Amino acid sequence: MANLNSCEEPLMSMYRWSTDKPTQPGWYWFRGKAHEADAFIVLIDEAGQFQWPDGGFQEVSLTRGEWAGPIQEPDE
């Protein structure tokens, strides 16, 4: 029987962290510059803003951290 775990890779391996800020709307991973908190996923809207977990909004252009994505939606 084949070992399925040998073929599986962690989800995050598909993405690379970068300080380049997203320029297109979509879902992205974000982590702070100092990695002071766990990475989390945000939805960037057409205006270039996203919502923090605490409910506040911010423009992507004002962030200090690293981005990965965009995250592709799963197939049905």
Secondary structure as GFF3:
##gff-version 3
##sequence-region A 1 76
A	DSSP	three_ten_helix	4	6	.	.	.	ID=ss1
A	DSSP	three_ten_helix	11	14	.	.	.	ID=ss2
A	DSSP	beta_strand	26	32	.	.	.	ID=ss3
A	DSSP	beta_strand	40	44	.	.	.	ID=ss4
A	DSSP	beta_strand	49	51	.	.	.	ID=ss5
A	DSSP	beta_strand	57	59	.	.	.	ID=ss6
A	DSSP	three_ten_helix	60	62	.	.	.	ID=ss7
A	DSSP	beta_strand	65	68	.	.	.	ID=ss8
###
